[in-house]
């Protein structure tokens, strides 16, 4: 028996989608890659949402059977509304994945995590043999950290201990991310806090150094990962 939920039926993207026309083009390009039986990892963000809509349309038109592993509650709810079956990494690893990014440099290194889902996103990229990162030209930078700080997911009780250790890595600016729709800090989908950090220099070892700090769950630095960039 179905829930017949008005919450699910009335779902919509929570914010205005910037450069929607360009993002729609890469969304349609991603939808063309879908084939019968695919298990697809679905990332977070507005471009991923548009790609999911395009995929759902193709699935309905061609009567395809696919499964999705989402990286966020928002995308999971959207899959439910669109009739795309959800599974977890317990059952399958993805055949391929698509996701967005906040910054992409010429070496295909990324900053992600403005949506607070960097732990699941990195887990999915590590689990998937093929990863498409969907961005528009505003996300392309010559140097990581040009526009956005690095999001760092932190176990709450480790907050100050993590701050102390980050200061040893060339930290220039650090802030606890505060919510806009609620009082207090942003809480990740894992129940943790997010620190937004800027550094004097982002080298190839910084991702590992941040992750090595006890209390850090994950960072939004993605350096040396297996990704293919698709630009709107």
C-alpha positions as semicolon CSV with decimal commas, in nm:
position;residue;x (nm);y (nm);z (nm)
1;X;0,000;0,000;0,000
2;X;0,133;0,345;-0,096
3;X;0,140;0,642;0,143
4;X;-0,030;0,872;-0,112
5;X;0,178;1,153;0,040
6;X;0,107;1,517;-0,040
7;X;0,459;1,598;0,087
8;X;0,613;1,385;-0,187
9;X;0,367;1,503;-0,455
10;X;0,438;1,870;-0,385
11;X;0,817;1,848;-0,380
12;X;1,003;2,121;-0,570
13;X;1,360;2,248;-0,580
14;X;1,420;2,465;-0,273
15;X;1,584;2,760;-0,450
16;X;1,611;2,942;-0,781
17;X;1,822;2,747;-1,031
18;X;2,090;2,976;-1,175
19;X;2,185;2,925;-1,544
20;X;1,902;2,679;-1,581
21;X;1,929;2,663;-1,961
22;X;2,296;2,562;-1,953
23;X;2,243;2,315;-1,671
24;X;1,951;2,162;-1,860
25;X;2,180;2,087;-2,154
26;X;2,420;1,881;-1,942
27;X;2,122;1,722;-1,766
28;X;1,990;1,602;-2,103
29;X;2,339;1,479;-2,195
30;X;2,355;1,271;-1,878
31;X;2,009;1,126;-1,939
32;X;2,130;0,989;-2,275
33;X;2,382;0,770;-2,088
34;X;2,112;0,580;-1,899
35;X;2,049;0,224;-2,010
36;X;1,844;-0,072;-1,893
37;X;1,949;-0,216;-1,558
38;X;2,178;0,070;-1,455
39;X;2,251;0,136;-1,088
40;X;2,321;0,510;-1,076
41;X;2,476;0,717;-0,799
42;X;2,299;1,051;-0,784
43;X;2,474;1,352;-0,634
44;X;2,337;1,666;-0,477
45;X;2,270;2,015;-0,612
46;X;2,053;2,184;-0,870
47;X;2,229;2,038;-1,177
48;X;2,194;1,687;-1,038
49;X;1,826;1,756;-0,971
50;X;1,768;1,863;-1,332
51;X;1,956;1,555;-1,454
52;X;1,734;1,338;-1,235
53;X;1,423;1,493;-1,393
54;X;1,562;1,424;-1,741
55;X;1,645;1,066;-1,646
56;X;1,297;1,008;-1,504
57;X;1,145;1,128;-1,830
58;X;1,361;0,887;-2,032
59;X;1,285;0,600;-1,795
60;X;0,912;0,657;-1,838
61;X;0,927;0,695;-2,217
62;X;1,147;0,388;-2,273
63;X;1,013;0,183;-1,980
64;X;1,359;0,128;-1,839
65;X;1,436;-0,043;-1,512
66;X;1,705;0,139;-1,318
67;X;1,795;0,187;-0,952
68;X;1,937;0,491;-0,774
69;X;2,170;0,543;-0,479
70;X;2,120;0,905;-0,364
71;X;2,369;1,117;-0,173
72;X;2,114;1,332;0,013
73;X;1,768;1,323;0,165
74;X;1,649;1,582;-0,085
75;X;1,753;1,370;-0,383
76;X;1,613;1,056;-0,219
77;X;1,274;1,226;-0,181
78;X;1,289;1,343;-0,544
79;X;1,360;0,985;-0,659
80;X;1,061;0,867;-0,460
81;X;0,838;1,131;-0,618
82;X;0,962;1,038;-0,967
83;X;0,913;0,664;-0,913
84;X;1,283;0,571;-0,932
85;X;1,360;0,279;-0,696
86;X;1,613;0,351;-0,423
87;X;1,881;0,113;-0,296
88;X;2,191;0,149;-0,080
89;X;2,557;0,051;-0,101
90;X;2,464;-0,256;0,101
91;X;2,296;-0,403;-0,208
92;X;2,501;-0,269;-0,499
93;X;2,784;-0,042;-0,601
94;X;2,689;0,213;-0,869
95;X;2,766;0,145;-1,234
96;X;2,826;0,518;-1,270
97;X;2,758;0,842;-1,088
98;X;2,678;1,203;-1,164
99;X;2,721;1,496;-0,927
100;X;2,793;1,868;-0,919
101;X;3,080;2,074;-0,777
102;X;3,139;2,420;-0,634
103;X;3,483;2,463;-0,793
104;X;3,682;2,269;-1,056
105;X;4,046;2,347;-1,135
106;X;4,241;2,256;-1,454
107;X;4,359;1,930;-1,292
108;X;3,999;1,825;-1,225
109;X;4,039;1,871;-0,851
110;X;3,719;1,983;-0,682
111;X;3,569;2,168;-0,391
112;X;3,230;2,030;-0,298
113;X;3,008;2,041;0,007
114;X;2,806;2,361;0,002
115;X;2,504;2,133;0,033
116;X;2,656;1,954;0,331
117;X;2,666;1,606;0,172
118;X;3,041;1,572;0,106
119;X;3,084;1,253;0,309
120;X;2,828;1,054;0,108
121;X;2,941;1,220;-0,215
122;X;3,302;1,117;-0,161
123;X;3,199;0,768;-0,055
124;X;3,000;0,734;-0,376
125;X;3,282;0,862;-0,597
126;X;3,517;0,614;-0,432
127;X;3,264;0,337;-0,492
128;X;3,185;0,415;-0,855
129;X;3,407;0,322;-1,154
130;X;3,276;0,616;-1,364
131;X;3,200;0,963;-1,225
132;X;3,058;1,256;-1,419
133;X;3,087;1,599;-1,256
134;X;2,837;1,848;-1,399
135;X;2,928;2,218;-1,377
136;X;2,869;2,546;-1,553
137;X;3,151;2,782;-1,652
138;X;3,120;2,981;-1,327
139;X;3,248;2,677;-1,135
140;X;3,574;2,659;-1,331
141;X;3,870;2,821;-1,152
142;X;4,243;2,843;-1,209
143;X;4,310;2,775;-0,842
144;X;4,102;2,591;-0,582
145;X;3,973;2,816;-0,308
146;X;3,928;3,114;-0,540
147;X;3,557;3,150;-0,470
148;X;3,468;2,915;-0,187
149;X;3,619;2,787;0,137
150;X;3,670;2,416;0,198
151;X;3,377;2,260;0,387
152;X;3,486;2,026;0,665
153;X;3,238;1,794;0,838
154;X;3,323;1,763;1,207
155;X;3,196;1,549;1,492
156;X;3,034;1,810;1,723
157;X;3,231;1,736;2,040
158;X;3,556;1,755;1,844
159;X;3,487;2,105;1,712
160;X;3,752;2,297;1,908
161;X;4,010;2,018;1,891
162;X;3,972;2,017;1,512
163;X;4,007;2,396;1,502
164;X;4,332;2,368;1,699
165;X;4,478;2,115;1,452
166;X;4,358;2,302;1,142
167;X;4,551;2,607;1,257
168;X;4,870;2,404;1,215
169;X;4,795;2,349;0,843
170;X;4,818;2,712;0,729
171;X;4,461;2,810;0,809
172;X;4,378;3,174;0,727
173;X;4,004;3,183;0,799
174;X;3,759;2,951;0,975
175;X;3,390;2,976;1,053
176;X;3,114;2,749;1,177
177;X;2,846;2,731;0,909
178;X;2,520;2,873;1,039
179;X;2,178;2,780;0,904
180;X;1,948;3,021;0,723
181;X;1,619;2,846;0,787
182;X;1,679;2,764;1,154
183;X;1,858;2,904;1,455
184;X;2,207;2,772;1,515
185;X;2,452;2,579;1,297
186;X;2,389;2,368;0,988
187;X;2,355;2,000;1,079
188;X;2,473;1,752;0,816
189;X;2,280;1,443;0,718
190;X;2,512;1,249;0,949
191;X;2,429;1,474;1,246
192;X;2,759;1,665;1,240
193;X;2,871;2,027;1,206
194;X;3,040;2,203;0,914
195;X;3,343;2,428;0,935
196;X;3,425;2,643;0,631
197;X;3,802;2,684;0,605
198;X;4,039;2,887;0,390
199;X;4,410;2,812;0,362
200;X;4,717;2,998;0,242
201;X;4,782;2,719;-0,006
202;X;4,586;2,413;-0,121
203;X;4,843;2,151;-0,221
204;X;4,795;1,790;-0,324
205;X;4,844;1,667;0,034
206;X;4,595;1,896;0,211
207;X;4,297;1,664;0,163
208;X;4,484;1,381;0,338
209;X;4,612;1,609;0,614
210;X;4,263;1,737;0,696
211;X;4,114;1,388;0,693
212;X;4,388;1,267;0,931
213;X;4,266;1,500;1,207
214;X;4,071;1,309;1,472
215;X;3,715;1,441;1,471
216;X;3,705;1,524;1,100
217;X;3,447;1,307;0,927
218;X;3,523;1,431;0,576
219;X;3,630;1,738;0,381
220;X;3,498;1,893;0,061
221;X;3,838;1,869;-0,106
222;X;3,843;1,613;-0,389
223;X;4,201;1,588;-0,520
224;X;4,314;1,310;-0,753
225;X;3,976;1,140;-0,777
226;X;3,853;0,959;-1,086
227;X;3,618;1,216;-1,240
228;X;3,514;1,334;-1,586
229;X;3,404;1,699;-1,609
230;X;3,102;1,795;-1,821
231;X;3,062;2,173;-1,859
232;X;2,729;2,341;-1,930
